[in-house]
Amino acid sequence: MAIVRAPVFLLLAALSLSCAAAPFAVRLGNERVALDAPPGFADTLDLGSPRLQELAEALTSASNRILLFALTDADLRRFTLGDTLDLHRYLLVATPRATERDRMSPERFRAFAADSLRALGNPVQPADIRKHLDAQPQGLASMLWELRRTPAAVSIMEGTRLPLKADAKPHYLLSTTTLLLLRGKVLNVSAFTVLRDDADADWLRAATGRWVDELLRLNSR
């Protein structure tokens, strides 16, 4: 049995390496913007999977162009084996189609970020995330914290109580939305995690900060 399995594991290892996190460039108008997925995640767009494309499109507006949709390495292995995805954590980068060919100034970016996030209201900074989300309507996003506000980056954390059957255990989704100005282009950088325990919120906050810093670094040259 081991002899039969070996080629399969070699194939999966090769696929994982080919999809492993590594910087790549996307062209937006006249600029090339560098992207990368954090360690432990792999971009899936090159797989050309309609199933994954549909999942990614459900996470962002139809007016955006998706540039990166990354799963965890574990979910990528499940996908290649045809198993059900866990989807505990995943990542998305998109850009507004209407502005991708234009060069945006810092002043225009500031106005764009304010307009984009105004509907979410002010951060509530809850002492207990679950209690706060239980008091909100199902499916309604609530801004929990503002994580960053600089001339080139505005980052917030949101939470949502997912709609389920009346007798089902509540499920919560946390996400961060970061609007980045990179080389005159606007990116919508998002990270998602299912809230299973307090460590998920801590991971999301820290992972978003590291990822944004890395994207800024990659595009600083």
Biotite code that builds the C-alpha atoms (Angstrom):
import biotite.structure as struc

atoms = struc.array([
    struc.Atom([0.000, 0.000, 0.000], chain_id="A", res_id=1, res_name="MET", atom_name="CA", element="C"),
    struc.Atom([2.867, 2.381, 0.807], chain_id="A", res_id=2, res_name="ALA", atom_name="CA", element="C"),
    struc.Atom([4.253, 1.880, -2.724], chain_id="A", res_id=3, res_name="ILE", atom_name="CA", element="C"),
    struc.Atom([0.903, 2.850, -4.227], chain_id="A", res_id=4, res_name="VAL", atom_name="CA", element="C"),
    struc.Atom([0.488, 5.891, -1.991], chain_id="A", res_id=5, res_name="ARG", atom_name="CA", element="C"),
    struc.Atom([3.953, 7.342, -2.545], chain_id="A", res_id=6, res_name="ALA", atom_name="CA", element="C"),
    struc.Atom([3.273, 8.853, -5.998], chain_id="A", res_id=7, res_name="PRO", atom_name="CA", element="C"),
    struc.Atom([0.048, 10.400, -4.677], chain_id="A", res_id=8, res_name="VAL", atom_name="CA", element="C"),
    struc.Atom([1.829, 12.096, -1.797], chain_id="A", res_id=9, res_name="PHE", atom_name="CA", element="C"),
    struc.Atom([4.595, 13.246, -4.133], chain_id="A", res_id=10, res_name="LEU", atom_name="CA", element="C"),
    struc.Atom([1.976, 14.765, -6.445], chain_id="A", res_id=11, res_name="LEU", atom_name="CA", element="C"),
    struc.Atom([0.252, 16.547, -3.560], chain_id="A", res_id=12, res_name="LEU", atom_name="CA", element="C"),
    struc.Atom([3.584, 17.805, -2.280], chain_id="A", res_id=13, res_name="ALA", atom_name="CA", element="C"),
    struc.Atom([4.435, 19.164, -5.704], chain_id="A", res_id=14, res_name="ALA", atom_name="CA", element="C"),
    struc.Atom([1.053, 20.873, -5.943], chain_id="A", res_id=15, res_name="LEU", atom_name="CA", element="C"),
    struc.Atom([1.491, 22.398, -2.509], chain_id="A", res_id=16, res_name="SER", atom_name="CA", element="C"),
    struc.Atom([4.933, 23.709, -3.460], chain_id="A", res_id=17, res_name="LEU", atom_name="CA", element="C"),
    struc.Atom([3.652, 25.139, -6.737], chain_id="A", res_id=18, res_name="SER", atom_name="CA", element="C"),
    struc.Atom([0.870, 26.988, -4.903], chain_id="A", res_id=19, res_name="CYS", atom_name="CA", element="C"),
    struc.Atom([2.947, 27.920, -1.868], chain_id="A", res_id=20, res_name="ALA", atom_name="CA", element="C"),
    struc.Atom([3.107, 31.519, -0.768], chain_id="A", res_id=21, res_name="ALA", atom_name="CA", element="C"),
    struc.Atom([5.506, 33.433, -3.005], chain_id="A", res_id=22, res_name="ALA", atom_name="CA", element="C"),
    struc.Atom([5.376, 37.046, -4.191], chain_id="A", res_id=23, res_name="PRO", atom_name="CA", element="C"),
    struc.Atom([3.828, 37.604, -7.591], chain_id="A", res_id=24, res_name="PHE", atom_name="CA", element="C"),
    struc.Atom([2.882, 40.705, -9.580], chain_id="A", res_id=25, res_name="ALA", atom_name="CA", element="C"),
    struc.Atom([-0.462, 41.796, -11.008], chain_id="A", res_id=26, res_name="VAL", atom_name="CA", element="C"),
    struc.Atom([-0.853, 44.565, -13.540], chain_id="A", res_id=27, res_name="ARG", atom_name="CA", element="C"),
    struc.Atom([-3.287, 47.339, -12.666], chain_id="A", res_id=28, res_name="LEU", atom_name="CA", element="C"),
    struc.Atom([-3.311, 49.918, -15.422], chain_id="A", res_id=29, res_name="GLY", atom_name="CA", element="C"),
    struc.Atom([0.278, 50.970, -15.991], chain_id="A", res_id=30, res_name="ASN", atom_name="CA", element="C"),
    struc.Atom([1.488, 49.686, -12.623], chain_id="A", res_id=31, res_name="GLU", atom_name="CA", element="C"),
    struc.Atom([2.584, 46.280, -11.394], chain_id="A", res_id=32, res_name="ARG", atom_name="CA", element="C"),
    struc.Atom([1.549, 45.610, -7.809], chain_id="A", res_id=33, res_name="VAL", atom_name="CA", element="C"),
    struc.Atom([3.282, 42.878, -5.800], chain_id="A", res_id=34, res_name="ALA", atom_name="CA", element="C"),
    struc.Atom([1.111, 40.452, -3.826], chain_id="A", res_id=35, res_name="LEU", atom_name="CA", element="C"),
    struc.Atom([1.842, 37.579, -1.498], chain_id="A", res_id=36, res_name="ASP", atom_name="CA", element="C"),
    struc.Atom([-0.144, 35.240, 0.743], chain_id="A", res_id=37, res_name="ALA", atom_name="CA", element="C"),
    struc.Atom([1.030, 34.863, 4.362], chain_id="A", res_id=38, res_name="PRO", atom_name="CA", element="C"),
    struc.Atom([2.839, 31.689, 5.466], chain_id="A", res_id=39, res_name="PRO", atom_name="CA", element="C"),
    struc.Atom([0.450, 28.766, 5.762], chain_id="A", res_id=40, res_name="GLY", atom_name="CA", element="C"),
    struc.Atom([-1.788, 30.007, 2.942], chain_id="A", res_id=41, res_name="PHE", atom_name="CA", element="C"),
    struc.Atom([-1.730, 29.464, -0.827], chain_id="A", res_id=42, res_name="ALA", atom_name="CA", element="C"),
    struc.Atom([-3.361, 31.439, -3.622], chain_id="A", res_id=43, res_name="ASP", atom_name="CA", element="C"),
    struc.Atom([-5.842, 29.300, -5.560], chain_id="A", res_id=44, res_name="THR", atom_name="CA", element="C"),
    struc.Atom([-6.702, 31.416, -8.612], chain_id="A", res_id=45, res_name="LEU", atom_name="CA", element="C"),
    struc.Atom([-4.223, 29.588, -10.841], chain_id="A", res_id=46, res_name="ASP", atom_name="CA", element="C"),
    struc.Atom([-6.086, 26.335, -10.157], chain_id="A", res_id=47, res_name="LEU", atom_name="CA", element="C"),
    struc.Atom([-8.905, 27.580, -12.391], chain_id="A", res_id=48, res_name="GLY", atom_name="CA", element="C"),
    struc.Atom([-11.549, 25.949, -10.211], chain_id="A", res_id=49, res_name="SER", atom_name="CA", element="C"),
    struc.Atom([-15.115, 27.231, -10.834], chain_id="A", res_id=50, res_name="PRO", atom_name="CA", element="C"),
    struc.Atom([-16.007, 26.068, -7.322], chain_id="A", res_id=51, res_name="ARG", atom_name="CA", element="C"),
    struc.Atom([-13.296, 28.182, -5.695], chain_id="A", res_id=52, res_name="LEU", atom_name="CA", element="C"),
    struc.Atom([-13.974, 31.109, -8.015], chain_id="A", res_id=53, res_name="GLN", atom_name="CA", element="C"),
    struc.Atom([-17.639, 31.084, -6.999], chain_id="A", res_id=54, res_name="GLU", atom_name="CA", element="C"),
    struc.Atom([-16.672, 31.002, -3.332], chain_id="A", res_id=55, res_name="LEU", atom_name="CA", element="C"),
    struc.Atom([-14.303, 33.954, -3.769], chain_id="A", res_id=56, res_name="ALA", atom_name="CA", element="C"),
    struc.Atom([-16.884, 35.977, -5.695], chain_id="A", res_id=57, res_name="GLU", atom_name="CA", element="C"),
    struc.Atom([-19.370, 35.542, -2.850], chain_id="A", res_id=58, res_name="ALA", atom_name="CA", element="C"),
    struc.Atom([-16.970, 37.398, -0.541], chain_id="A", res_id=59, res_name="LEU", atom_name="CA", element="C"),
    struc.Atom([-16.731, 40.659, -2.448], chain_id="A", res_id=60, res_name="THR", atom_name="CA", element="C"),
    struc.Atom([-18.749, 43.012, -4.611], chain_id="A", res_id=61, res_name="SER", atom_name="CA", element="C"),
    struc.Atom([-19.297, 42.151, -8.260], chain_id="A", res_id=62, res_name="ALA", atom_name="CA", element="C"),
    struc.Atom([-17.745, 45.542, -9.040], chain_id="A", res_id=63, res_name="SER", atom_name="CA", element="C"),
    struc.Atom([-14.380, 44.282, -7.748], chain_id="A", res_id=64, res_name="ASN", atom_name="CA", element="C"),
    struc.Atom([-11.768, 42.220, -9.583], chain_id="A", res_id=65, res_name="ARG", atom_name="CA", element="C"),
    struc.Atom([-10.360, 39.398, -7.483], chain_id="A", res_id=66, res_name="ILE", atom_name="CA", element="C"),
    struc.Atom([-6.560, 39.324, -7.437], chain_id="A", res_id=67, res_name="LEU", atom_name="CA", element="C"),
    struc.Atom([-5.921, 36.648, -4.780], chain_id="A", res_id=68, res_name="LEU", atom_name="CA", element="C"),
    struc.Atom([-8.025, 34.038, -3.009], chain_id="A", res_id=69, res_name="PHE", atom_name="CA", element="C"),
    struc.Atom([-5.991, 31.998, -0.569], chain_id="A", res_id=70, res_name="ALA", atom_name="CA", element="C"),
    struc.Atom([-6.863, 28.901, 1.432], chain_id="A", res_id=71, res_name="LEU", atom_name="CA", element="C"),
    struc.Atom([-4.879, 27.367, 4.237], chain_id="A", res_id=72, res_name="THR", atom_name="CA", element="C"),
    struc.Atom([-2.423, 24.686, 3.173], chain_id="A", res_id=73, res_name="ASP", atom_name="CA", element="C"),
    struc.Atom([-4.629, 22.140, 4.955], chain_id="A", res_id=74, res_name="ALA", atom_name="CA", element="C"),
    struc.Atom([-7.707, 23.195, 2.983], chain_id="A", res_id=75, res_name="ASP", atom_name="CA", element="C"),
    struc.Atom([-5.719, 23.099, -0.251], chain_id="A", res_id=76, res_name="LEU", atom_name="CA", element="C"),
    struc.Atom([-4.838, 19.470, 0.469], chain_id="A", res_id=77, res_name="ARG", atom_name="CA", element="C"),
    struc.Atom([-8.496, 18.714, 1.216], chain_id="A", res_id=78, res_name="ARG", atom_name="CA", element="C"),
    struc.Atom([-9.471, 20.320, -2.091], chain_id="A", res_id=79, res_name="PHE", atom_name="CA", element="C"),
    struc.Atom([-6.996, 18.255, -4.103], chain_id="A", res_id=80, res_name="THR", atom_name="CA", element="C"),
    struc.Atom([-8.366, 15.088, -2.465], chain_id="A", res_id=81, res_name="LEU", atom_name="CA", element="C"),
    struc.Atom([-11.987, 16.069, -3.091], chain_id="A", res_id=82, res_name="GLY", atom_name="CA", element="C"),
    struc.Atom([-12.711, 16.356, 0.628], chain_id="A", res_id=83, res_name="ASP", atom_name="CA", element="C"),
    struc.Atom([-14.969, 18.941, 2.264], chain_id="A", res_id=84, res_name="THR", atom_name="CA", element="C"),
    struc.Atom([-13.160, 22.190, 2.995], chain_id="A", res_id=85, res_name="LEU", atom_name="CA", element="C"),
    struc.Atom([-12.902, 23.290, 6.619], chain_id="A", res_id=86, res_name="ASP", atom_name="CA", element="C"),
    struc.Atom([-12.844, 27.005, 5.689], chain_id="A", res_id=87, res_name="LEU", atom_name="CA", element="C"),
    struc.Atom([-11.848, 28.041, 9.184], chain_id="A", res_id=88, res_name="HIS", atom_name="CA", element="C"),
    struc.Atom([-9.628, 30.775, 7.728], chain_id="A", res_id=89, res_name="ARG", atom_name="CA", element="C"),
    struc.Atom([-9.180, 32.226, 4.240], chain_id="A", res_id=90, res_name="TYR", atom_name="CA", element="C"),
    struc.Atom([-7.947, 35.402, 2.526], chain_id="A", res_id=91, res_name="LEU", atom_name="CA", element="C"),
    struc.Atom([-8.992, 37.647, -0.340], chain_id="A", res_id=92, res_name="LEU", atom_name="CA", element="C"),
    struc.Atom([-7.483, 40.582, -2.231], chain_id="A", res_id=93, res_name="VAL", atom_name="CA", element="C"),
    struc.Atom([-9.572, 42.547, -4.728], chain_id="A", res_id=94, res_name="ALA", atom_name="CA", element="C"),
    struc.Atom([-9.503, 45.904, -6.473], chain_id="A", res_id=95, res_name="THR", atom_name="CA", element="C"),
    struc.Atom([-12.353, 48.136, -7.669], chain_id="A", res_id=96, res_name="PRO", atom_name="CA", element="C"),
    struc.Atom([-12.685, 47.719, -11.427], chain_id="A", res_id=97, res_name="ARG", atom_name="CA", element="C"),
    struc.Atom([-13.727, 51.356, -11.802], chain_id="A", res_id=98, res_name="ALA", atom_name="CA", element="C"),
    struc.Atom([-10.424, 52.673, -10.431], chain_id="A", res_id=99, res_name="THR", atom_name="CA", element="C"),
    struc.Atom([-7.868, 50.039, -11.369], chain_id="A", res_id=100, res_name="GLU", atom_name="CA", element="C"),
    struc.Atom([-6.593, 51.976, -14.413], chain_id="A", res_id=101, res_name="ARG", atom_name="CA", element="C"),
    struc.Atom([-6.456, 55.311, -12.605], chain_id="A", res_id=102, res_name="ASP", atom_name="CA", element="C"),
    struc.Atom([-3.740, 56.585, -10.311], chain_id="A", res_id=103, res_name="ARG", atom_name="CA", element="C"),
    struc.Atom([-5.249, 57.596, -6.977], chain_id="A", res_id=104, res_name="MET", atom_name="CA", element="C"),
    struc.Atom([-3.747, 60.403, -4.925], chain_id="A", res_id=105, res_name="SER", atom_name="CA", element="C"),
    struc.Atom([-3.445, 60.160, -1.123], chain_id="A", res_id=106, res_name="PRO", atom_name="CA", element="C"),
    struc.Atom([-6.171, 62.803, -0.782], chain_id="A", res_id=107, res_name="GLU", atom_name="CA", element="C"),
    struc.Atom([-8.560, 60.892, -3.028], chain_id="A", res_id=108, res_name="ARG", atom_name="CA", element="C"),
    struc.Atom([-7.711, 57.654, -1.227], chain_id="A", res_id=109, res_name="PHE", atom_name="CA", element="C"),
    struc.Atom([-8.613, 59.218, 2.116], chain_id="A", res_id=110, res_name="ARG", atom_name="CA", element="C"),
    struc.Atom([-12.018, 60.245, 0.758], chain_id="A", res_id=111, res_name="ALA", atom_name="CA", element="C"),
    struc.Atom([-12.516, 56.838, -0.883], chain_id="A", res_id=112, res_name="PHE", atom_name="CA", element="C"),
    struc.Atom([-11.764, 55.005, 2.376], chain_id="A", res_id=113, res_name="ALA", atom_name="CA", element="C"),
    struc.Atom([-14.124, 57.243, 4.357], chain_id="A", res_id=114, res_name="ALA", atom_name="CA", element="C"),
    struc.Atom([-16.960, 56.705, 1.861], chain_id="A", res_id=115, res_name="ASP", atom_name="CA", element="C"),
    struc.Atom([-16.367, 52.940, 1.720], chain_id="A", res_id=116, res_name="SER", atom_name="CA", element="C"),
    struc.Atom([-16.486, 52.406, 5.487], chain_id="A", res_id=117, res_name="LEU", atom_name="CA", element="C"),
    struc.Atom([-19.034, 55.047, 6.517], chain_id="A", res_id=118, res_name="ARG", atom_name="CA", element="C"),
    struc.Atom([-22.002, 52.669, 6.354], chain_id="A", res_id=119, res_name="ALA", atom_name="CA", element="C"),
    struc.Atom([-20.436, 50.418, 9.006], chain_id="A", res_id=120, res_name="LEU", atom_name="CA", element="C"),
    struc.Atom([-20.631, 53.142, 11.635], chain_id="A", res_id=121, res_name="GLY", atom_name="CA", element="C"),
    struc.Atom([-18.179, 53.504, 14.498], chain_id="A", res_id=122, res_name="ASN", atom_name="CA", element="C"),
    struc.Atom([-16.184, 50.690, 16.138], chain_id="A", res_id=123, res_name="PRO", atom_name="CA", element="C"),
    struc.Atom([-17.970, 49.357, 19.210], chain_id="A", res_id=124, res_name="VAL", atom_name="CA", element="C"),
    struc.Atom([-14.916, 47.737, 20.855], chain_id="A", res_id=125, res_name="GLN", atom_name="CA", element="C"),
    struc.Atom([-16.981, 45.070, 22.656], chain_id="A", res_id=126, res_name="PRO", atom_name="CA", element="C"),
    struc.Atom([-15.762, 43.456, 25.837], chain_id="A", res_id=127, res_name="ALA", atom_name="CA", element="C"),
    struc.Atom([-17.401, 40.196, 24.707], chain_id="A", res_id=128, res_name="ASP", atom_name="CA", element="C"),
    struc.Atom([-17.624, 39.613, 20.944], chain_id="A", res_id=129, res_name="ILE", atom_name="CA", element="C"),
    struc.Atom([-20.230, 36.852, 21.145], chain_id="A", res_id=130, res_name="ARG", atom_name="CA", element="C"),
    struc.Atom([-22.568, 38.805, 23.424], chain_id="A", res_id=131, res_name="LYS", atom_name="CA", element="C"),
    struc.Atom([-22.349, 41.804, 21.135], chain_id="A", res_id=132, res_name="HIS", atom_name="CA", element="C"),
    struc.Atom([-23.050, 39.792, 17.976], chain_id="A", res_id=133, res_name="LEU", atom_name="CA", element="C"),
    struc.Atom([-25.902, 37.908, 19.654], chain_id="A", res_id=134, res_name="ASP", atom_name="CA", element="C"),
    struc.Atom([-27.618, 41.260, 20.131], chain_id="A", res_id=135, res_name="ALA", atom_name="CA", element="C"),
    struc.Atom([-27.294, 42.110, 16.416], chain_id="A", res_id=136, res_name="GLN", atom_name="CA", element="C"),
    struc.Atom([-29.546, 40.881, 13.595], chain_id="A", res_id=137, res_name="PRO", atom_name="CA", element="C"),
    struc.Atom([-28.302, 37.704, 11.917], chain_id="A", res_id=138, res_name="GLN", atom_name="CA", element="C"),
    struc.Atom([-26.150, 38.378, 8.890], chain_id="A", res_id=139, res_name="GLY", atom_name="CA", element="C"),
    struc.Atom([-25.549, 42.053, 9.747], chain_id="A", res_id=140, res_name="LEU", atom_name="CA", element="C"),
    struc.Atom([-21.875, 43.064, 9.836], chain_id="A", res_id=141, res_name="ALA", atom_name="CA", element="C"),
    struc.Atom([-20.807, 45.107, 12.847], chain_id="A", res_id=142, res_name="SER", atom_name="CA", element="C"),
    struc.Atom([-17.557, 47.085, 13.050], chain_id="A", res_id=143, res_name="MET", atom_name="CA", element="C"),
    struc.Atom([-15.733, 45.863, 16.141], chain_id="A", res_id=144, res_name="LEU", atom_name="CA", element="C"),
    struc.Atom([-12.388, 47.674, 16.073], chain_id="A", res_id=145, res_name="TRP", atom_name="CA", element="C"),
    struc.Atom([-10.392, 50.058, 13.937], chain_id="A", res_id=146, res_name="GLU", atom_name="CA", element="C"),
    struc.Atom([-6.971, 48.455, 13.631], chain_id="A", res_id=147, res_name="LEU", atom_name="CA", element="C"),
    struc.Atom([-5.032, 50.989, 11.576], chain_id="A", res_id=148, res_name="ARG", atom_name="CA", element="C"),
    struc.Atom([-5.400, 54.428, 10.024], chain_id="A", res_id=149, res_name="ARG", atom_name="CA", element="C"),
    struc.Atom([-2.462, 55.833, 8.072], chain_id="A", res_id=150, res_name="THR", atom_name="CA", element="C"),
    struc.Atom([-2.203, 57.765, 4.785], chain_id="A", res_id=151, res_name="PRO", atom_name="CA", element="C"),
    struc.Atom([-1.761, 54.456, 2.915], chain_id="A", res_id=152, res_name="ALA", atom_name="CA", element="C"),
    struc.Atom([-3.855, 52.005, 4.948], chain_id="A", res_id=153, res_name="ALA", atom_name="CA", element="C"),
    struc.Atom([-7.180, 51.910, 6.771], chain_id="A", res_id=154, res_name="VAL", atom_name="CA", element="C"),
    struc.Atom([-7.971, 48.637, 8.523], chain_id="A", res_id=155, res_name="SER", atom_name="CA", element="C"),
    struc.Atom([-11.003, 47.516, 10.526], chain_id="A", res_id=156, res_name="ILE", atom_name="CA", element="C"),
    struc.Atom([-12.293, 44.303, 12.106], chain_id="A", res_id=157, res_name="MET", atom_name="CA", element="C"),
    struc.Atom([-15.913, 43.239, 11.632], chain_id="A", res_id=158, res_name="GLU", atom_name="CA", element="C"),
    struc.Atom([-18.067, 40.503, 13.087], chain_id="A", res_id=159, res_name="GLY", atom_name="CA", element="C"),
    struc.Atom([-21.216, 38.750, 11.885], chain_id="A", res_id=160, res_name="THR", atom_name="CA", element="C"),
    struc.Atom([-23.582, 36.213, 13.421], chain_id="A", res_id=161, res_name="ARG", atom_name="CA", element="C"),
    struc.Atom([-24.261, 33.807, 10.584], chain_id="A", res_id=162, res_name="LEU", atom_name="CA", element="C"),
    struc.Atom([-27.872, 32.984, 9.697], chain_id="A", res_id=163, res_name="PRO", atom_name="CA", element="C"),
    struc.Atom([-28.702, 29.428, 10.763], chain_id="A", res_id=164, res_name="LEU", atom_name="CA", element="C"),
    struc.Atom([-31.710, 27.312, 11.625], chain_id="A", res_id=165, res_name="LYS", atom_name="CA", element="C"),
    struc.Atom([-33.517, 28.326, 14.789], chain_id="A", res_id=166, res_name="ALA", atom_name="CA", element="C"),
    struc.Atom([-32.323, 25.301, 16.760], chain_id="A", res_id=167, res_name="ASP", atom_name="CA", element="C"),
    struc.Atom([-28.701, 25.420, 15.546], chain_id="A", res_id=168, res_name="ALA", atom_name="CA", element="C"),
    struc.Atom([-25.743, 26.525, 17.637], chain_id="A", res_id=169, res_name="LYS", atom_name="CA", element="C"),
    struc.Atom([-24.758, 30.138, 16.846], chain_id="A", res_id=170, res_name="PRO", atom_name="CA", element="C"),
    struc.Atom([-21.862, 30.604, 14.427], chain_id="A", res_id=171, res_name="HIS", atom_name="CA", element="C"),
    struc.Atom([-19.795, 33.753, 14.162], chain_id="A", res_id=172, res_name="TYR", atom_name="CA", element="C"),
    struc.Atom([-17.563, 35.030, 11.375], chain_id="A", res_id=173, res_name="LEU", atom_name="CA", element="C"),
    struc.Atom([-14.835, 37.595, 11.999], chain_id="A", res_id=174, res_name="LEU", atom_name="CA", element="C"),
    struc.Atom([-13.136, 39.463, 9.192], chain_id="A", res_id=175, res_name="SER", atom_name="CA", element="C"),
    struc.Atom([-10.783, 42.332, 8.601], chain_id="A", res_id=176, res_name="THR", atom_name="CA", element="C"),
    struc.Atom([-11.069, 44.793, 5.747], chain_id="A", res_id=177, res_name="THR", atom_name="CA", element="C"),
    struc.Atom([-7.993, 46.809, 4.872], chain_id="A", res_id=178, res_name="THR", atom_name="CA", element="C"),
    struc.Atom([-8.014, 49.443, 2.154], chain_id="A", res_id=179, res_name="LEU", atom_name="CA", element="C"),
    struc.Atom([-4.463, 49.880, 0.879], chain_id="A", res_id=180, res_name="LEU", atom_name="CA", element="C"),
    struc.Atom([-2.959, 52.473, -1.422], chain_id="A", res_id=181, res_name="LEU", atom_name="CA", element="C"),
    struc.Atom([-0.094, 50.723, -3.219], chain_id="A", res_id=182, res_name="LEU", atom_name="CA", element="C"),
    struc.Atom([1.706, 52.460, -6.058], chain_id="A", res_id=183, res_name="ARG", atom_name="CA", element="C"),
    struc.Atom([-1.316, 54.660, -6.652], chain_id="A", res_id=184, res_name="GLY", atom_name="CA", element="C"),
    struc.Atom([-3.726, 51.698, -6.755], chain_id="A", res_id=185, res_name="LYS", atom_name="CA", element="C"),
    struc.Atom([-6.420, 50.735, -4.252], chain_id="A", res_id=186, res_name="VAL", atom_name="CA", element="C"),
    struc.Atom([-6.564, 47.194, -2.901], chain_id="A", res_id=187, res_name="LEU", atom_name="CA", element="C"),
    struc.Atom([-9.235, 45.696, -0.674], chain_id="A", res_id=188, res_name="ASN", atom_name="CA", element="C"),
    struc.Atom([-7.366, 43.189, 1.506], chain_id="A", res_id=189, res_name="VAL", atom_name="CA", element="C"),
    struc.Atom([-9.555, 40.870, 3.593], chain_id="A", res_id=190, res_name="SER", atom_name="CA", element="C"),
    struc.Atom([-8.905, 38.072, 6.066], chain_id="A", res_id=191, res_name="ALA", atom_name="CA", element="C"),
    struc.Atom([-11.609, 35.796, 7.483], chain_id="A", res_id=192, res_name="PHE", atom_name="CA", element="C"),
    struc.Atom([-11.866, 33.407, 10.413], chain_id="A", res_id=193, res_name="THR", atom_name="CA", element="C"),
    struc.Atom([-14.699, 31.502, 12.028], chain_id="A", res_id=194, res_name="VAL", atom_name="CA", element="C"),
    struc.Atom([-14.851, 32.466, 15.715], chain_id="A", res_id=195, res_name="LEU", atom_name="CA", element="C"),
    struc.Atom([-14.387, 29.234, 17.617], chain_id="A", res_id=196, res_name="ARG", atom_name="CA", element="C"),
    struc.Atom([-12.528, 30.669, 20.626], chain_id="A", res_id=197, res_name="ASP", atom_name="CA", element="C"),
    struc.Atom([-10.800, 33.884, 21.684], chain_id="A", res_id=198, res_name="ASP", atom_name="CA", element="C"),
    struc.Atom([-7.591, 32.830, 19.942], chain_id="A", res_id=199, res_name="ALA", atom_name="CA", element="C"),
    struc.Atom([-9.286, 33.311, 16.574], chain_id="A", res_id=200, res_name="ASP", atom_name="CA", element="C"),
    struc.Atom([-9.813, 37.029, 17.184], chain_id="A", res_id=201, res_name="ALA", atom_name="CA", element="C"),
    struc.Atom([-6.209, 37.378, 18.382], chain_id="A", res_id=202, res_name="ASP", atom_name="CA", element="C"),
    struc.Atom([-4.942, 35.529, 15.309], chain_id="A", res_id=203, res_name="TRP", atom_name="CA", element="C"),
    struc.Atom([-6.997, 37.685, 12.957], chain_id="A", res_id=204, res_name="LEU", atom_name="CA", element="C"),
    struc.Atom([-5.735, 40.942, 14.432], chain_id="A", res_id=205, res_name="ARG", atom_name="CA", element="C"),
    struc.Atom([-2.077, 39.856, 14.409], chain_id="A", res_id=206, res_name="ALA", atom_name="CA", element="C"),
    struc.Atom([-2.184, 38.143, 11.001], chain_id="A", res_id=207, res_name="ALA", atom_name="CA", element="C"),
    struc.Atom([-3.808, 41.171, 9.381], chain_id="A", res_id=208, res_name="THR", atom_name="CA", element="C"),
    struc.Atom([-1.142, 43.485, 10.770], chain_id="A", res_id=209, res_name="GLY", atom_name="CA", element="C"),
    struc.Atom([1.718, 41.298, 9.559], chain_id="A", res_id=210, res_name="ARG", atom_name="CA", element="C"),
    struc.Atom([0.162, 40.776, 6.117], chain_id="A", res_id=211, res_name="TRP", atom_name="CA", element="C"),
    struc.Atom([-0.484, 44.487, 5.566], chain_id="A", res_id=212, res_name="VAL", atom_name="CA", element="C"),
    struc.Atom([3.064, 45.325, 6.643], chain_id="A", res_id=213, res_name="ASP", atom_name="CA", element="C"),
    struc.Atom([4.429, 42.770, 4.197], chain_id="A", res_id=214, res_name="GLU", atom_name="CA", element="C"),
    struc.Atom([2.342, 44.101, 1.296], chain_id="A", res_id=215, res_name="LEU", atom_name="CA", element="C"),
    struc.Atom([3.514, 47.634, 2.059], chain_id="A", res_id=216, res_name="LEU", atom_name="CA", element="C"),
    struc.Atom([7.114, 46.414, 2.174], chain_id="A", res_id=217, res_name="ARG", atom_name="CA", element="C"),
    struc.Atom([6.834, 44.522, -1.112], chain_id="A", res_id=218, res_name="LEU", atom_name="CA", element="C"),
    struc.Atom([5.518, 47.625, -2.868], chain_id="A", res_id=219, res_name="ASN", atom_name="CA", element="C"),
    struc.Atom([7.843, 50.164, -1.286], chain_id="A", res_id=220, res_name="SER", atom_name="CA", element="C"),
    struc.Atom([10.504, 49.744, -3.975], chain_id="A", res_id=221, res_name="ARG", atom_name="CA", element="C"),
])
